[in-house]
Amino acid sequence: MSSLVKCPHCGLRPREEFTIRGEVATPRPDAGADEALWFDHVYLRDNPRGEHREYWHHSGGCRRWLVLTRNTLTHETSDVVDASTLKLGERA
């Protein structure tokens, strides 16, 4: 069996039921921010080694957006929360 993800709504589910969106992004720059700041925000992403927070969509289940804490070396997940529990603009 594939690796399992513990959905807070559906319990342990196979990873294939999920779609990965990517890292939990930093807040957007202000509309009048410098072009270089916008370039960094849109095109440059961290590639951390170890713990990393990502948005995952449970597309094959409850269809909720989740925030997973995943180790990029071992692919183990240590925390899963519903993305709706995060405050607007909060970095997970």
N, C-alpha and C positions, 0 to 999 in steps of 0.2 A: 504494500500500500504506500501511497505517496505521503509526504509530510502533512501533518494536520495543523489546522489553525483553529483556535478556540474563539468562535464568534460569541459575543456576549448575548446574542439573541437565540442562536441555533445550537450552541454547544460545539463540540469538536467536529470539524468538517474538513474534507480533503482540499488541499491547496488549489486544485484545479477549478473549484467553484468560485474562485476570487479573481478579480482583475486588478492589477497593480497600477496606480496612477503615478506614483513617484513620491519624492520627498515632501515632507510638510514644509512648504515654502515660508520664507520670511515675509513679513508684511510688505505690500506693494509700496513703492516710493510715491511721494506726492506727485500730482499731475505736472507741476512745474519743475520737477527735479531735473538735475543735470542729465544729459544724454548718456554719459558714461555709467551713471548709477542705474539707469533703465537697462542698458546693455547687460550689465552684470546681473541684474535681477532676472531678465528674460533668458539669457543664454548660458550663464555660468552656474554650475551646480557643484556642491561639495560631493566628494566621493569618499565618505568617511570609512575608516577601518574600525569595525566593532559596532557598538550600539548606534542605531539609526532609526528615525521616526518616518513612517511612510503612510500615505493614504492608500487604502485597499477598498475595493467595492465588492460586496458579496453578491455578485451578479447571478450566481447559480443557487441562491438561497433567499434570504430575507430582503435582499437588494438595498441594504443599508451601507453607508460609507463608514469605514472604520479607520482608526489610526493605530497602526501596529508599531511596536518597538521591536526591531529585528537586528540580529547580529549579522553583519555583512560577511563575516568569515565563516560562521557555522550555519547560518540561515535559521537559527532557532529564534522563536518569538518569546519575549519575556513579558510583554504587556499588550493587551488589546482593549481599546475603548471605542465607544460609539463617537464618531466625529461630531455629532450634534451636541455633545456635552462640552465641547470646547467653546470658549468665549470668542466672539468675533475679533479677529486680529491677533488672537493669542497664538503664540508659537507653541505647538504641542511638545 
